[in-house]
Amino acid sequence: MTRNDFRDKLLGCLGGEWLPTGDLNVRSRQIMERDGFTIESVYYDAEANDFVPAFVLIPEGVSATNPAPAVAVWHQHAGQYHLGKSEPVGLNGNPMHHTGSALARAGYIVLCPDAVCFEERQSERLSGRQYEEFEFLRYTVEGKCLAWKNILDMKRAIDFLVSRPEVLADKIGCYGHSMGSTHTWLIGPWEDRLKCLVANCCLPTYTAIQRQYMLHCFPNFIPGIQQYGDTPNIVALIAPKPLHMNFGELDGGSPIEDVREGMKIITEAYTNMGVAQNFSYYIENGSGHVLSEKMWKKTIQWFDKYLKDAR
């Protein structure tokens, strides 16, 4: 199957094209000052009657007259439905994952939205995993899937960043850990306004999931896609856009033998397009499902290379 054929099959399995969604209808809620940056709490519309709560981090000295590159940060899952955008911003959760605030201190405008089912996007009628299951099943019977909705929401996040006068619209990247990593490789093939991507610790193949009976989060599951390919084939569609991926050797959610085979598929795609330098990966010996110091160093270096050095 050709690359274009697989892309068409993937789009069909996801649920089809994303229709125009109208005005963002941005509403600002609160401004919070932090050391080296400002946090603005906002709402914007993903769809009619479906707004996204998000935080925007603006580094000190950045303005419409002095714009900066931007990074969208997709938060993790970890079964912590009470957490979403507030963890990467640094207002809650594990300091290891306060990546939005770290990027803001490094000079990047950062957008941290809530994924559907998390933090301010939970249901009053169903809680936690039950609501996520409900949403997955609701989209499935509509002929779509939760990954389709996640991609739509991420496209709207990029719409929001492009709309901000402080943002260099041609210098936008994205980062995610765990479920956020899945979100990164889900959005990659469908959003050319993203100029570079970093995915940390999540590439479960369907082969590994079935072999080890893994109960992964729902965005990993795209109905019908396995007859055409596996998750590394999806990631390969991101080429030629610059992509870096980090993994822990002992991460049970992404068995390393399957990851290594996946890296071959992705490397081949970039090589065939003549941009082998635009893909890199790092597997940390002895590490699990973490964001280590070296993983983060490689993340920052990747963004600096493609969003700052190329200016």
Secondary structure, DSSP 8 states (H G I E B T S, - for coil): --HHHHHHHHHHHHTS----------EEEEEEEETTEEEEEEEEEEETTEEEEEEEEEETT-BTTB-EEEEEEE---TT-TT-STHHHHTSSS-GGG-HHHHHHHTT-EEEEE--TTSGGG--SSS-HHHHHHHHHHHHHHTT--HHHHHHHHHHHHHHHHHH-TTEEEEEEEEEEETHHHHHHHHHGGG-TTEEEEEEES----HHHHHHHT----GGG--TTGGGT--HHHHHHTTTTS-EEEEEETT-TTS-HHHHHHHHHHHHHHHHHTT-GGGEEEEEETT--SS--HHHHHHHHHHHIIIIITT-
